[in-house]
Amino acid sequence: MALIELAGIRKTYSLGEISVEALRGISLSIEKGEFVAIMGPSGSGKSTLMNILGCLDTPTEGTYTLDGSDVSRLGKDELATIRNRHIGFVFQGFNLLPRTSALENVELPMLYKGLPKAERRRRAAEALERVGLAGREHHQPHQLSGGQQQRVAIARALVNESPLILADEPTGNLDTKTSVEVMEFLTELNRVAGITIVLVTHEPDIARFSRRLIMVRDGLVVSDRHPDEGGMHA
Amino acid sequence: MIAFGEILHVSLRSLRANKMRSALTTLGIVIGVAAVVAMFAIGTGASRNVEAQLASMGTNLLVVRSGSTTSGGARTGWGGSPTLTFADADAIVKECPAVGKAAPTAAGSVQIVYGNSNWSTRAEGTTPPMLDIRNWTIGSGRSFNTSEVRSAAKVCLLGQTVVDNLFGGEDPIGKVVRVKKIPMVVVGVLGKKGTNAMGQDQDDTLIIPITTAQKRVFGSRFQGKVSSILVQAADSNSISAAIEQIDALLTERHRIRSEEDKDFSVMNLAELMAAAAESTKTLSFLLAAVASISLLVGGIGIMNIMLVSVTERTREIGIRMAVGARTPDILLQFLSEAVILSVLGGVTGIALGALVSLLISHFAGWPTVISPLSIALAFGFSALVGIFFGYYPASKASALDPIEALRYE
């Protein structure tokens, strides 16, 4: 069974009298363990698609089945629970809580899952170790480099054992070398731990790390190349 | 939803992250609560004081005064010419069931001389029941008795102020003082009462048998007549019955026809006292009400800062929502921040208010009473202020759209 199943997804924003159709009927399915890159020019609807995939928003039409359950008509708080249990986010701007230690940032999803403090501490420390930040638990974001901050964010995405990581321009604020490091780390998570990764980027170099490339334009999928067909790796 | 303890922890963390701002926000509540506590303490102190003073004047008190008489078209004021008699006083006690005690009184200013010191004071001629009616106690020595009243004995009781001014450290009992040149034996000293509600020193007095006062001290004008009769009703419920009975009795005794003006008046001192106590109480509530306005302003300060804080922390709220915080999680986090601020302010304010009232008692000499009720009220009120003024910013925070919040710069 597919992890993500989109069927006829449409999203219309009404701005006063005019309504803008950001997504005009997207159907696609992503299996467990895939590494997918979504590309498209700005205004193509890829951000809207990402928001819907991330359960931050719901489609106007169509159904979204995540891990076997229909999430396309859920309310705000039910979506929050789905995000908490099923999705890890990695953002371009890292989005760590300022003036909060790396450890507590990683603990955050477990806080809202209602796990006891001792378990949160232990698992957060493990996740930080996994992203190579052992010993930096008590550093605050401003004391860490961009790459390190992004790894804290990845640890936060991993810590609730979510089957899906959504990465929205994860390397947008990083230099080339660090970008490659972060991407290699995500690739390894995908290959070794079998975590499904959906990546949004506008850099072909970054998209190359994925094994499937979905091109979006004007709210529609214009191409969807699978590894066996495409030969993404150089 | 996450445990409340965790929410408190999160709230405390963010308050600590902004120590200066949190402290300043709290200051509004501190001042408000301190003002309420201090004003309540002053108000309660003042009304306790008035109550104590009123109790020292005697309870369930009525005064029957000689009425005005008309002579040649000119009407004298109340008591201008005495129309009441000793017999009236006796009759009031005997024939009015609602009356407990009654004592005729005649008062005037006198000069007292002892050795080479002298003192001017107010002399009151009366009978022994007056001491009970007015809550006088005997500090030392004894009171005068009925036979001394009958024989117009030259005995007197001195108030503490008079003793202090005439005798210094000497024991006045058994000494002879001259009251308007008439030698009198001091048989007793009155227990100390302090000032009354009008600020008069009640201990600056001399009490003598009424007969002595009339025959020897004030001269012949009052022969057999008294200017007023002090009456104590049997209990607080029979005050109005007592007034009616006295009125009926004296109307009959003085043979006043229905169309005539009465030559006496019955005044309800109990009512006057109640009015005085009531006005003090009103004043203290007014003080507390004014003070609670500053508490309100403090609450608005909290709301203001919480709104700023929500705006500033929009991105934080977005992050929390993205990783799974639900509406009540965010709502409670911000609400508990507001409540922590206001309750902290409340506790500090109570301490500060208590300190201020102690300082006021100490330096201004006003009596203050810090009641547990006022502390409980101040505490509860500050918590309520936190909830009331914290709710709007908190609900604003929890209603944010996660996508918008994450995009907020």
Interface residues (C-beta under 8 A of the other chain):
Chain A: N51 G54 L56 D57 K76 D77 A80 T81 R83 N84 R85 F89 F91 N95 L96 L97 P98 R99 T100 L108 P109 L111 Y112 K113 G114 K117 R156 N160
Chain B: M1 I2 A3 E6 V10 R13 A17 R315 E316 G318 I319 R320 M321 A322 V323 G324 A325 R326 T327 P328 D329 P402 I403 L406
